[in-house]
Amino acid sequence: MEWNSDDLLWHWLRQGWNYRGIGHLPVVEQNWHGARIKREMDMILGKDLADFMLFTSDTIRWAKDNGVAIGPGRGSTAASDVAYMTRITEINPWRYPGMIFERFLDVTRHDPPDIDVDCSDEERYKVYDYIAYKYGAECVGHIGNFVRYRAKNSLQDVATVYKIPLSAKETVSNLAIERSGGDSRADATLEDTFEMFPAAKEVLKTWPNLAKASRLESDVRGMSVHACGLMVANSPLTDICAIYEKDGERTLSIDKYDAEYVGALKLDFLGLSTMGMIARCLRMTGLTLEDLYAIPDTDRRAIEVFRSGDVIGVFQFEGRATRLVNRDVHPDNFMHITDINALSRPGPLFSGQTAEYIEVRHGRKRATPLHPIVDEITKDTYGQMIYQEHILRCLKEVGDLDWTNVHHIRRIIAKKAGQAAFQQNFDAFADGAQRLHGIDRELAERIWNRLVTAGTYAFNIAHAVSYSMLAFWTAWLKANYPVEFYAASLTKAAGNNETQFRLMRDALAHSIDVRPPSLQHSNATWQAVPDIGLVAGWRQIPKIGPAIAERIENAGRGYGFDDWIELRAIPGIGDKTIARMEEWTLAKDPFGLYRTERRLASVKRFLRGQGKGSAPLPTHDGEQLAGMNVKQRQPGEKWKQGPRVIYMGMVRKVEYKDIVEDERSRTGKEIEEILAEIKRPDLIKRATLHCFDTSDEEVYARVNRYQFPKLQKRLGTIRANHDVVVVLGNRIGGFGTPIAVERIWVFDPDLYDPTGRQSSQDRSHKCRRHGS
């Protein structure tokens, strides 16, 4: 039978109706899906997008049916019931009524919507091969990506060209100021770094050519292959643009911003390492993709992972900010988890929206009512407007604006187009609110201001739901198949020492043995071995690369080895390599899992032996500091002072901030205006030490702008992930576990012998032990 595109899409929808089992659901849900599909199809077919939906569905269905691990969805696609029925997404929009189809496709849009797809990074090539086979290899290519110079790669390239020592380059690199892309001086960080830090100035005196790095910032450094962008055309791509061979792939000489102008179809298939981890875990456990997709979002064991804060290794939840928000929200259900995904972004964190949500959620505060309709729209988020869909619904349901005006205003708010543009649209909103609900202008203005404020940070709920589902899957695997979860996660974390270390420590905390490579059990990489636990692979031994590891695995496949000497028969492995492998494997702590304990203990022993006059002994660790109940600081308030504390930890990084640039990037105010508003405008620099100890809590040691001049030189000497600091100050309110620093002592733990006596090396290098 011959199908036209519209009829074929309807046919696939009927197949999807059966595949999703809609006919077995309650009538009210069946009716909802039927009405929703009809409304969506009117828009899709009216915009002649049937071919686009068919192409996308065919590609994703092929991938799923052929074992390529595909994520639940991404972006606004999850708001489409048509996408759900055609298996483009695994998110059922019936379950998440806050999602709006018009966020995916609206009347003002004439180009195809963005459909971004996460797939296993190890199997993404299969999707490309399928598309190339079906539509012609000459019509398919990878979008290019133009890489620009930033502070650190500018320093690297200049140091290489002018043969500047690594130590000199690293000194400046470690001091480099970090700024967001919105800062007016985002492309002048090195210029300001050289001006701000004496240590950087000293390097410049010896190696003046390093200053050339500041001239490179923001310039194009080169072209690479875009992480996910594929382009498909009806004719050979050579008719459209130049083609390059890059890393063995056909790469187009245009980037993602140009692709839409050349009339070709762009698809974003992102090779996501988390999906690669999930695929490995499924193979180890014998589960299928269908088993994964069938996990209900009400699964209590998975939800308990979030409730207990056991989120190491959980997608997007192991980051510092999200872990802290998750801890404070203490989620009860999947939508709480979704809210955490949105609340842990910088906008709601800095605006106070996150703190407000938490206070209302736990009954410590009542939400401020605005209007019954607004309150109804935000009832599931405790009166907080944290999603873009909240704004869209308020504009339409309160202000009686049509979808054309709604999306126009959303773009104005997002682009900060200015007060004149806001006011022009406010009049239409206020008139609609008066006409539809009898809302007076004063209340309309209060609601409008709330919309404008939320528009600067509100998150897309469809994307939050999709990525929270991905997090939920990883939490479910961790709860039900922990050894396989850690083995797969550690394999995907190869090359990231910090992530591997955190995962191994977490496995130990779950009473799972972490063992070095074994002659009898190891493969190339991590294995989940029954009755033993986690066994490292040959790749985990320093200086053993993938090729050698694969040879060892192949040589010992099925039987392993009885003695190290048997490795001699493998090409590329000699006696010295074997001796080094054996020595590392038999070491007491080959992975350095107890390194932090040893380093902190060595400094603590030294301090005990020094007596009066040295740095004080710590009174609290990170976990104890986190347990202190210090009221959260609201925007515009001073820090809430808590108890006096002494903390000891290692420094992960030192982060420098310019308060003027920080305020300008968040508010859009002019620099002169900001300087005029602050006391002591000569003091605008501050710093935060990101510290860690043997607990799971990271501590923020904050040096305010008044203390910064006194401690600036000392801060510049700290070596990340090496030095131990003792901090004296007050635990304060605010995000995370912060301390307002008053004094700092810096120690190099390598300078103290195991007995606690100061070594002769330390006596000759007293500059590595600082007090203030």
Residue pairs with C-beta under 8 A, 6 or more apart in sequence:
3 11
5 50
5 51
5 54
6 45
6 50
8 50
8 54
9 41
9 44
9 45
9 50
9 53
9 54
9 82
9 86
10 41
12 54
12 57
12 85
12 86
13 37
13 41
13 82
13 85
13 86
16 84
16 85
16 86
16 87
17 23
17 33
17 85
19 85
19 87
20 84
20 85
20 92
22 29
22 30
22 33
23 30
25 33
29 94
32 94
33 81
33 85
33 94
36 81
36 93
36 94
36 101
37 81
37 82
37 85
39 101
40 80
40 81
40 82
40 101
40 105
41 82
43 101
43 105
43 107
44 50
44 53
44 82
44 105
47 105
47 109
47 110
49 105
49 112
49 113
52 112
52 265
53 82
53 83
53 86
53 88
55 232
55 265
56 88
56 115
56 267
57 83
57 86
57 87
57 88
59 127
59 130
59 131
59 267
60 70
60 87
60 88
60 117
61 86
61 87
62 127
62 130
63 70
63 119
63 126
63 127
63 130
64 70
64 87
64 289
66 126
67 123
67 289
68 119
68 120
68 123
68 124
68 126
68 127
68 279
69 119
69 120
69 123
69 275
69 276
69 278
69 279
69 282
69 289
70 117
70 118
70 119
70 120
70 275
70 289
71 117
71 118
71 119
71 272
71 275
71 466
71 470
72 78
72 89
72 90
72 91
72 293
72 466
72 469
72 470
72 473
73 83
73 88
73 89
73 90
73 91
73 462
73 465
73 466
73 469
74 116
74 117
74 118
74 270
74 463
74 466
74 467
75 114
75 115
75 116
75 460
75 462
75 463
75 466
76 103
76 104
76 113
76 114
76 460
76 462
76 463
77 83
77 88
77 89
77 104
77 113
77 114
77 115
77 116
77 462
77 466
78 84
78 89
78 91
78 93
78 96
78 99
78 462
78 463
78 465
78 466
79 93
79 99
79 100
79 101
79 103
79 104
79 462
80 88
80 89
80 93
80 101
80 104
80 105
81 93
81 94
81 101
83 89
83 104
83 115
84 90
84 91
84 92
84 93
88 115
88 117
89 466
90 293
90 469
91 462
91 465
91 466
91 469
93 99
93 101
95 297
96 335
96 338
96 461
96 462
96 465
98 380
98 387
98 389
98 390
98 461
99 389
99 461
99 462
99 465
100 389
100 392
100 393
102 392
102 403
102 406
102 407
103 388
103 389
103 392
103 460
103 462
104 113
104 462
105 113
106 403
106 407
107 403
107 404
108 403
108 404
108 407
108 408
109 407
111 260
112 265
114 268
115 267
115 268
116 228
116 268
116 270
117 267
117 268
117 269
117 270
118 270
118 272
118 274
118 275
118 470
119 127
119 269
119 270
119 271
119 272
119 275
120 271
120 272
120 275
120 276
120 278
120 279
121 271
121 272
121 273
121 275
121 276
122 271
122 276
122 279
123 276
123 279
124 269
124 270
124 271
127 269
128 140
128 142
128 230
128 269
131 140
131 230
131 232
132 140
135 232
136 236
137 250
138 236
138 237
138 238
139 232
139 233
139 234
139 235
139 236
139 237
140 230
140 231
140 232
140 237
140 250
141 230
141 231
141 237
141 243
141 250
141 251
141 252
142 225
142 226
142 229
142 230
142 231
142 246
142 249
142 250
142 251
142 252
143 226
143 229
143 230
143 231
143 251
143 252
143 254
143 255
143 256
143 259
143 266
144 223
144 224
144 225
144 226
144 244
144 246
144 251
144 252
144 253
144 254
144 255
145 223
145 224
145 225
145 226
145 227
145 229
145 255
145 256
146 220
146 222
146 223
146 255
147 220
147 221
147 222
147 223
147 224
148 218
148 219
148 220
148 221
149 157
149 216
149 217
149 218
149 219
149 220
149 221
150 189
150 217
151 173
151 176
151 177
151 189
151 190
151 193
151 213
151 217
152 173
152 176
153 221
154 190
154 213
154 214
154 216
154 217
155 169
155 172
155 173
155 176
155 190
155 210
155 213
156 169
156 173
157 213
157 216
157 221
158 164
158 209
158 210
158 212
158 213
158 216
159 165
159 166
159 168
159 169
159 210
159 213
162 207
162 209
162 210
162 212
164 207
164 209
164 210
165 207
168 203
168 206
168 207
168 210
169 210
171 199
171 200
171 203
172 190
172 193
172 194
172 200
172 203
172 210
174 654
174 719
174 720
175 193
175 196
175 197
175 199
175 200
175 656
175 716
176 189
176 190
176 193
177 189
177 192
177 193
177 196
177 656
177 658
178 189
178 655
178 656
179 185
179 186
179 189
179 658
179 661
179 665
180 186
180 665
182 665
183 661
183 664
183 665
184 661
184 664
184 671
185 192
185 661
186 218
187 217
187 218
188 214
188 217
189 217
190 213
190 214
190 217
191 214
192 658
193 200
194 200
194 201
194 204
194 211
194 214
195 201
196 656
196 685
197 712
197 716
198 712
198 713
198 716
199 713
199 716
199 717
203 210
204 210
204 211
223 244
223 246
223 251
223 253
224 246
224 247
225 246
225 247
225 249
225 251
226 255
226 256
227 270
227 271
228 268
228 269
228 270
228 271
229 256
229 259
229 266
229 267
229 268
230 266
230 267
230 268
230 269
231 237
231 252
231 259
231 264
231 265
231 266
231 267
232 264
232 265
232 267
233 239
233 240
233 262
233 263
233 264
233 265
237 243
237 250
237 252
237 264
240 252
240 262
240 263
240 264
241 252
241 253
241 254
241 262
242 252
242 253
243 250
243 251
243 252
243 253
244 250
244 251
244 252
244 253
245 251
252 259
254 262
256 266
259 266
260 266
273 492
274 315
274 470
274 474
274 492
275 470
276 492
277 474
277 488
277 489
277 491
277 492
278 292
278 473
278 474
278 477
278 488
280 487
280 488
280 491
280 492
281 287
281 477
281 481
281 484
281 485
281 487
281 488
282 288
282 289
282 291
282 292
284 481
284 484
284 487
284 488
284 528
285 477
285 481
285 484
292 473
295 302
295 472
295 473
295 476
297 334
297 469
297 472
298 333
298 334
299 472
299 476
301 476
301 479
301 480
302 472
302 475
302 476
302 479
303 331
303 332
303 333
303 334
303 337
303 475
304 310
304 479
305 311
305 314
305 475
305 476
305 478
305 479
306 314
306 317
306 326
306 331
306 336
306 337
306 340
306 475
307 330
307 331
307 332
309 323
309 326
309 327
310 478
311 317
311 318
311 322
311 323
311 326
311 475
312 318
312 502
312 503
312 506
312 696
313 474
313 478
313 485
313 486
313 489
313 503
313 506
314 471
314 474
314 475
314 478
315 467
315 470
315 471
315 473
315 474
316 322
316 341
316 467
316 470
316 471
317 323
317 326
317 340
317 471
317 475
318 502
319 344
320 690
320 698
320 736
321 344
321 349
321 735
321 736
322 340
322 341
322 344
324 344
324 735
324 736
324 737
325 340
325 343
325 344
325 349
325 354
325 358
326 337
326 340
326 344
327 626
328 358
329 336
329 339
329 340
329 343
329 357
329 358
329 361
330 362
331 337
331 339
331 340
334 468
334 472
335 380
337 468
337 471
337 472
338 461
338 464
338 465
338 468
339 357
339 381
339 386
339 464
340 468
341 459
341 464
341 467
341 468
341 471
342 348
342 386
342 387
342 458
342 459
342 461
342 464
343 349
343 353
343 354
343 357
343 386
344 354
345 457
345 459
346 457
347 353
347 456
347 457
347 458
348 354
348 357
348 384
348 386
348 457
349 735
350 635
350 666
351 453
351 456
351 457
351 635
352 634
352 635
353 384
353 385
353 386
353 454
353 457
354 735
355 632
355 634
356 365
356 367
356 382
356 384
357 381
357 382
357 384
357 386
358 632
359 365
359 632
360 366
360 367
360 382
360 383
360 384
361 382
367 375
367 378
367 382
367 383
367 384
368 383
369 375
369 383
370 443
370 446
370 447
370 450
371 398
371 437
371 439
371 443
371 447
373 394
373 397
373 398
373 437
374 394
374 398
374 447
374 450
375 383
377 390
377 393
377 394
377 397
378 384
378 385
378 390
381 387
381 390
385 391
385 394
385 450
385 451
385 454
385 458
386 454
386 458
386 459
387 458
387 459
387 460
387 461
387 464
388 410
388 455
388 458
388 459
388 460
388 461
389 460
389 461
389 462
390 454
390 458
391 410
391 413
391 451
391 454
391 455
391 458
392 406
392 407
392 410
394 447
394 451
395 401
395 405
395 406
395 409
395 410
395 429
395 451
396 402
396 403
396 406
398 429
398 432
398 433
398 436
398 437
398 439
398 447
399 428
399 429
399 430
399 432
399 433
399 436
399 444
400 432
400 433
400 435
400 436
401 409
401 428
401 429
401 432
405 425
405 428
408 425
409 425
409 429
410 455
412 421
412 422
412 425
413 422
413 451
413 452
413 455
413 456
414 455
414 456
416 456
416 668
422 448
422 452
426 444
426 445
426 448
429 444
429 448
430 439
430 441
430 444
430 445
430 448
433 439
433 443
433 444
433 447
434 440
434 441
434 444
439 447
474 485
477 484
477 485
478 485
482 507
482 510
482 512
483 512
483 528
483 533
483 534
484 528
486 503
486 504
486 506
486 507
486 512
486 526
486 528
486 534
487 526
487 527
487 528
487 534
488 526
489 503
490 500
490 503
490 504
490 525
490 526
490 534
491 525
491 526
491 537
493 499
493 500
493 503
494 500
494 525
494 539
500 591
501 591
501 592
501 593
504 514
504 534
504 591
504 593
505 593
507 514
507 533
507 534
508 514
508 593
512 533
512 534
513 532
513 533
513 534
514 533
514 534
514 536
514 591
514 593
515 532
515 533
515 534
515 535
515 536
516 536
516 540
516 584
516 585
516 586
516 587
516 590
516 591
517 535
517 536
517 537
517 538
517 540
517 541
517 581
517 585
518 535
518 560
519 556
519 560
519 561
519 562
519 563
519 564
520 560
520 561
521 527
521 529
521 532
521 535
521 560
522 535
522 536
522 537
522 538
522 552
522 553
522 556
522 560
523 537
523 538
523 553
524 537
524 538
524 539
524 546
524 549
524 550
524 552
524 553
525 536
525 537
525 538
525 539
525 540
525 549
526 534
526 535
526 536
526 537
526 540
527 534
527 535
527 537
528 534
529 535
536 591
537 549
537 553
538 544
538 548
538 549
538 552
538 553
538 581
539 545
539 546
539 549
540 591
541 581
541 584
541 585
542 584
543 580
544 581
547 572
548 570
548 572
548 573
551 570
551 571
551 572
551 573
552 567
552 570
552 573
555 567
555 569
555 570
561 567
564 578
564 581
564 582
565 578
567 573
567 578
567 581
568 574
568 575
568 578
584 590
589 595
596 650
596 692
596 693
596 694
597 694
598 749
599 650
599 724
599 749
600 648
600 649
600 650
600 693
600 694
600 724
600 749
602 749
602 752
602 754
602 756
603 648
603 724
603 726
603 747
603 749
603 752
604 617
604 618
604 648
605 752
605 755
605 756
606 614
606 747
606 752
606 756
606 757
606 758
607 614
607 615
607 616
607 617
607 726
608 617
608 756
609 756
609 757
609 758
615 726
615 745
615 747
615 771
616 646
616 726
616 728
617 646
617 648
618 646
618 647
618 648
618 726
619 645
619 646
619 647
620 645
620 646
620 647
620 731
621 647
621 648
621 649
621 693
621 694
621 695
621 697
622 647
622 649
622 691
622 692
622 693
622 695
622 696
622 697
622 698
622 699
622 737
623 695
623 696
623 697
625 645
625 647
625 697
625 699
625 731
625 737
625 739
626 695
626 697
626 737
628 642
628 643
628 731
630 640
630 642
630 731
630 732
630 733
631 640
631 733
632 640
632 733
632 734
632 735
633 639
633 640
633 732
633 733
633 734
639 732
639 733
639 734
639 738
639 740
640 732
640 733
640 734
641 730
641 732
641 740
642 730
642 731
642 732
642 733
643 730
643 731
644 729
644 730
645 728
645 729
645 730
645 731
645 739
646 726
646 727
646 728
647 691
647 693
647 699
647 701
647 726
647 727
647 739
648 693
648 724
648 725
648 726
648 727
649 691
649 692
649 693
649 699
649 724
649 725
649 727
650 691
650 692
650 693
650 721
650 722
650 723
650 724
650 725
651 689
651 690
651 691
651 718
651 719
651 720
651 721
651 722
651 723
651 724
651 725
652 690
652 691
652 692
652 698
652 720
652 721
653 689
653 690
653 720
654 687
654 688
654 689
654 690
654 715
654 718
654 720
655 687
655 688
655 689
655 690
656 685
656 686
656 687
657 685
657 686
657 687
657 688
658 684
658 685
659 678
659 684
659 685
659 686
659 705
660 671
660 674
660 675
660 678
660 684
663 669
663 674
664 670
664 671
664 674
675 681
675 684
678 684
680 705
680 706
683 705
683 706
683 708
683 709
684 705
685 705
685 708
685 712
686 702
686 703
686 704
686 705
686 708
687 702
687 703
687 708
687 711
687 712
687 715
688 700
688 701
688 702
688 703
689 700
689 701
689 702
689 703
689 715
689 718
689 725
689 727
689 741
689 744
690 698
690 699
690 700
691 698
691 699
691 700
691 701
691 725
691 727
692 698
692 699
693 699
697 737
698 736
698 737
699 736
699 737
699 738
699 739
700 736
700 737
700 738
700 739
701 725
701 727
701 729
701 738
701 739
701 741
701 744
702 732
702 738
702 739
702 740
702 741
703 711
703 715
703 741
703 744
704 740
704 741
707 741
707 742
710 772
711 741
711 744
711 772
714 744
714 746
714 770
714 772
715 744
717 746
717 767
717 768
717 770
718 725
718 746
719 748
722 748
722 749
722 750
723 746
723 747
723 748
723 749
724 746
724 747
724 748
724 749
725 744
725 745
725 746
725 747
726 744
726 745
726 747
727 739
727 741
727 743
727 744
728 741
728 742
728 743
728 744
729 739
729 740
729 741
729 742
729 743
730 739
730 740
730 742
731 737
731 738
731 739
732 738
732 739
732 740
743 771
743 772
744 770
744 771
744 772
745 769
745 770
745 771
745 772
746 768
746 769
746 770
747 768
747 769
748 762
748 765
748 768
748 769
751 758
751 759
751 761
751 762
751 765
751 768
751 769
752 758
752 759
752 762
753 759
762 768
762 769
